[in-house]
Amino acid sequence: MKKLLAGAGVLVVLGTATLAFASATLRYYNEDSKDYTWKATCSGSEYDVTFDHSKTSSVTIQGSTPCIIHTPNGDVKITGDAKVHIKDGKLTVE
């Protein structure tokens, strides 16, 4: 019984660690006075990503990387956690 409980505990820890890698956190600075919501595609799944106006903050995209953020100014590829900058409606990775 102790081995079963220990094995279950290890599986829970590994499952939680796997979920932590199944996302990308973007630290962003939006210079514009406008909120932006763009689509992101990660491993075939689509997500909405919102960047609030005139602030520095973070947003997490659920889904495994790489992710493509689809903006009116072109697609931006994110391969993991990143710092991004928004100015004049353009998203760039720093």
C-alpha positions in Angstrom: 0.0 0.0 0.0 2.9 2.4 0.8 4.4 1.8 -2.6 1.1 2.5 -4.3 0.7 5.8 -2.5 4.3 6.7 -3.2 3.8 5.9 -6.9 0.6 7.9 -7.1 2.4 10.9 -5.4 5.2 10.8 -8.0 2.6 10.7 -10.8 0.9 13.8 -9.4 4.2 15.7 -9.2 5.2 14.7 -12.7 1.7 15.6 -14.0 1.9 19.0 -12.4 5.4 19.6 -13.8 4.2 18.7 -17.3 1.4 21.2 -17.1 3.9 23.9 -16.1 5.7 23.4 -19.4 2.4 23.5 -21.4 2.3 27.3 -21.4 4.2 30.4 -22.4 4.3 33.5 -20.1 4.8 36.7 -21.9 6.1 39.7 -19.9 4.9 42.7 -22.0 5.0 46.5 -22.2 2.2 48.0 -24.2 3.0 51.6 -25.0 -0.3 52.2 -26.9 -3.4 53.6 -25.2 -5.4 50.7 -26.7 -6.0 47.1 -25.6 -5.2 44.4 -28.1 -6.7 40.9 -28.3 -5.0 38.7 -30.8 -5.3 35.0 -31.7 -2.5 32.6 -30.8 -2.1 29.2 -32.2 -0.1 26.7 -30.0 0.2 23.1 -31.2 -2.9 23.4 -33.4 -5.1 24.9 -30.6 -6.3 28.5 -30.8 -6.3 30.9 -27.9 -7.2 34.6 -27.4 -4.4 36.7 -25.9 -5.2 40.2 -24.5 -2.7 42.9 -23.8 -4.0 45.7 -21.7 -3.3 49.3 -22.7 -0.5 51.5 -21.4 1.0 49.1 -18.9 3.6 46.5 -18.1 2.2 43.2 -17.2 2.3 39.4 -17.9 -0.1 37.2 -19.8 0.1 33.4 -20.0 -0.9 31.4 -23.1 -2.1 27.9 -22.2 -0.8 25.3 -24.7 2.6 24.0 -25.6 5.1 26.1 -27.5 5.9 27.1 -30.1 3.0 29.5 -30.4 2.2 31.9 -33.2 0.5 35.2 -32.3 -1.5 36.4 -35.3 -1.4 40.3 -35.4 -2.6 42.6 -38.2 1.1 43.4 -38.8 2.2 39.8 -39.2 2.6 36.6 -37.3 5.0 36.5 -34.3 6.6 33.2 -33.2 7.0 32.6 -29.5 9.2 29.6 -28.5 8.8 29.9 -24.7 8.6 32.5 -22.0 9.5 35.8 -23.5 9.5 39.6 -23.1 7.5 41.4 -25.8 6.9 45.0 -26.6 3.9 46.7 -28.3 4.2 50.0 -30.0 2.0 51.4 -32.7 0.1 48.1 -32.9 3.2 46.1 -33.6 4.3 43.2 -31.4 8.0 42.5 -31.2 9.9 40.0 -29.1 12.8 41.5 -27.2 
